[in-house]
Amino acid sequence: MTIEIQFASFITMGIVGFYLGCMFDTNERIIQAIKGSRIVKGLCQLVFWLIQSMIIFYLLVKVNGGQVRLYFIIAIIFGYWLYFLRFRKVYQRILVRIIQLIKAILLFIKKTITTIIIKPIKLLVLAFLTVINLVIMMVLKIFSFLLIMIGWLFRPILLIIPKNVRKYLVSLSKMCSKIIERVLNRKQK
């Protein structure tokens, strides 16, 4: 490995250390926001560190063919230390702003979807149910009117019918009218 490759590898690993500091803080913010058990949070941490290890090794392969030296690890520690001392507070403020921006965008999208899609669908369903309710009420009123008219037309015939049969028919008509009345009262409530 030439001196140029070693120098490029050292600088790259310093940048990786800085990057790891940023990603570590980002990961901590995300882990704090996760509302789950310790197992879920632990799995997220494991996945985070596996991904970071793959990124570091990929960069090593690209820069120097994948050779790991002790001073590369020292460069990573130095990059992280530099981030921690000089840039951590600035990055955390920027990160908080970015998270607030993302939350605001997601809230806007949620409100937009609610306003454009969900509320009109609710109104259409409500209108449809109201129309169906009105149709049922009209049919029941017409049916009730027809029963009254039929009763009025058959009243002279009812006088000819014997009393014991007439009692049965009168009780049957009262029962039907009570049923219709109850259905109409339920629909009006």
Phi, psi and omega in degrees: 000128182283167181294327178295317179294320178296318179294316178298321179294318180297313179297317180299317180292328174296317178295321178297320177299317176299314179299318179299322177299314179298313182292327178296314178296319178298315179299319180297320178297318181293317180298322178296328182281341181287127179258082181212187181281174178294329180296315179297315179296320177296319177296321177298318178297316180299314179298318179303310183290328175296316179296317180296321178297319179296320179297315180299313181294322178300316179295321177298318179296318181293322186277313186225019177083011175092016179278132180252128178237159181299320182289344173290320177294321176297322178295321177297315179297320179296317178298318178295317180298317178298316177300312184299319183282319191254327193241355187298311183297319179296314181297320180295322176296316178297318180298317178298317178297318179296318179296318177297319178297316179296318177298317180296319179296315180295321177295319177298316179297317180298314180295321179296314179297319179298315183288319186275327187248306191289312181297316177298323178295318178299317179296320178296317179296317179297317178297317179298315179294324177295316179297317179297319178298317178296319179297316179298317179299317180295317179298318179294321178295316179297316179299318178297316178298317179297321177296320178296317180295318178296318177298321179292321179291324183268004180298317178297325179291326181297329179290333181281332184290144179300157187298318183294324177288322180298319178301317180297316181293320179295316179295324177295318180292323177296319179297317179296318181293325177294319179298314180297318179299316180296318179297317179295319179294322178295318182293326181286334180284000000 
